[in-house]
Amino acid sequence: MTTVPVPMGRPGPDGRFGDFGGRFVPESLVPACMELEQAFAEAWADPAYRNRLDAILRDYGGRPTPVTECFRLSERLGARVLLKREDLVHAGSHKLNNVIGQALLAERMGKRRMVAETGAGQHGVATATAAALLGLECTVYMGETDIERQALNVFRMELLGAEVRPVRSGSRTLKDAVNEALRDWVATVDSTHYCLGSVMGPHPFPYMVRQLQRVVGDEAREQCRALLGGHDPDVVVACVGGGSNAAGTFAGFSETTARLVGVEAAGGAAVTDGIPGVLHGMCSLLLQDEAGQILEAESISAGLDYPGVGPEHAHLAAIGRAEYDRATDEEVLAAFRLMAETEGILPALEPAHAVAWLVREAGRSVPSGATVLVTLSGRGDKDVAQVRDLLAGGTA
Amino acid sequence: MTPRSLEALRARRDAGGKLLVPYLMGGMSEDWVDALQAVVAAGADAVEVGIPFSDPMMDGPVIQEASVRALDRGATPHQIVDDLATAAVGVPVAVMTYYNIVFRAGHRRMARSLSAAGVGGAIVPDLPLEEVGPWAAEADDAGVATVLLVAPSTPPDRVPRVCARSRGFVYAVARMGVTGERPTLGADAVEVVARIRGATDLPVCVGVGVSTPAQAAAVCEVADGVVVGSALVRRLLEGGGPDAAGEFVGNLRSALDGG
């Protein structure tokens, strides 16, 4: 078994992070994964590709995003709270970092169409945005349950020229949208790139998406050092569904002494509650029954409603470099309101999990006076109607 | 029980017969074992039995629906393998399932339980050449043939390596896409079969999209046999029962033998 020499380095040649990862796809897709692996390696080493990616993220995407010090929240929690503001990226979340990189790669490979899965709609909106920017066709698969709770994002994708195809199989959420996107890709792989939205799936996706997202952590580390007199934060926290914003954030801090914490939805905590298995092309930790049938995750956050996790997170947990905890729906709603009232920021429900963890742990495992960086991976506008209904329903 | 070996397929091919391998989903109905016996009586040379998985990524709507029905009925890998042991099917049986079912059971435990139930083969479509090693070693030890797939997208230089690791027969994927009935055969099918022929003496069976007796006969102009899944499973989903299954497989048999 190959191992990763340093935390968050390259995976082994078989796409493994320790015991996790790999490429468990039908033979039909193996050549496409190999082509993508090579295309990404070449592009990543090509200054022309990197310069164009950086320029788009800067001039179009609004990077670098700031790190904001939360004075009122800090006072409330007794910890110094810094936010990495991915909610300020164009289209409203960190997802743009990944999709611009993949859309440029699709163009490089001569593929004029992208398919994507989406849960909360953030990755679908980002993919539709990148497709519009580069003149590519775009089809987004979205579970019917998620279409209902994220109706505005569906309309946004359509305005951006994407076709949104409802998924009626299984739990009708993110897991099933991935299945359907993979089925589309098997049939269309000559002309189509699968723009996967997180650090999951078959090799090279987990590695590629982490590299495309590491801009979050690399920027944040520099910004924190400038703010903290050359020091790193004591704790770095991010939410984890598939785990792309957390992977990008952790990549910037894996060689520091910062405590890295990934926060999962209590109803979809694959690292905490899962056991090793194989789904969607990867070996990772999965919620499953004793026969190996995948269980349905359940969370108010459509973006964290996933019964697995990216394989590198499973590895970071196994070697102890990062720790994973969870937040309940109630804690998340309370954190959402606290962030709004103390800082004037509406976080997406996904990063509200990271905030909720901090609210709970401040004064407990996060000692008084500690400095904590939280990645605010997206803005909460998409969730406002849902939060209104939840609060009216007395859930919180 | 010694598993009934897929080697029988090679002997049948060598004797000039065309191979008919119907697929049906284990546990999809109360009478699924009767349907299995009916297709064997109607002239199947081997049968492929699906073990349902919650997330069948390689399957189209018909097999997905059959998986859902089987799981809703409480079907488990253990129960299906038990049913196969009891059924004592008169032709070789290969199970078809996804890797997580095998991984969760454990390679050795799964290989031995299949072997003990008389199952001679296994098809695990999300376990490609690079990942198949640990399972295939246990399967070989237990006398269970791991059938690998060659797709239209498989590069020519990769075909011999896939064929060398395949056991029993080589599964030629007729078209890019998931399982399901199609009005016409993919043009890729002939090309894929030709590539496999150049690489191995194993029988070559074509599947994915072979839906009618006429298509089956056309494919067997070049291939040694066919796997027919969705067209059969659809008839069972529609309530046709063992009789309809047997009748359809009988028609496939006549088409293959008539040419």
Interface residues (C-beta under 8 A of the other chain):
Chain A: D14 G22 R23 F24 V25 P26 E27 S28 L29 V30 P31 A32 S169 G170 K175 D176 N179 L182 R183 V186 A187 T188 V189 D190 P276 G277 V278 L279 H280 G281 C283 L286 Q288 E290 A291 G292 Q293 I294
Chain B: F53 S54 D55 P56 M57 M58 G60 Q64 V68 L71 T76 P77 H78 Y98 Y99 N100 I101 V102 F103 R104 A105 P125 D126 L127 P128 L129 E130 E131 L148 L149 V150 A151 P152 S153 T154 P155 R158 V162 V173 M176 G177 V178
